[in-house]
Amino acid sequence: MFWKSKKSVGDNDAFVTLVKVAQNDPEVHATLVAILGQPPFHRKSLLNRLIQDMRVKGAPRNLISAIAELLDDSVAEKVADVIEK
């Protein structure tokens, strides 16, 4: 049987950068806090819409990938904890 290994979000350089920017940039911080503070269903809806808009506007794939990591409940919870410190 083959196992599909899932890379850690820590391996996603764009994701790591996004978190660091959120810790230092008040506008990015406020946006992520607002999104991550939503209940899971609403957070995922907001993120899916944001991701779709980013694709339409031709945003870099690595940025879209970084935002998409926040669809995972456990990742979103950890990021919320990290950026609130």
C-alpha positions, 0 to 999 in steps of 0.5 A: 500500500502506498502512503501519501505523505502530506507536507507540513505547513512549516515546509510552505515558505509562503505560509511561513512568510504570511504568518511572519507578516501577520505578526508585523504588519497591522493591516495583515494582522487585522485581516487574518484575526478577523478571518480566523476569529470566525466559526469554521464554516464562515472562515472556510467560506471567506477563505474560499471566496478570497482564494477564488478572487485571488485566482481570478486576479492572477495572484501568485500560486504560492500566496494562494497556497499559503492562504489555502492552508488556513482552511484546515481547522487545526492550522487556523487555530494555531495561526490565530494563537501565534499571531495573537502573541 
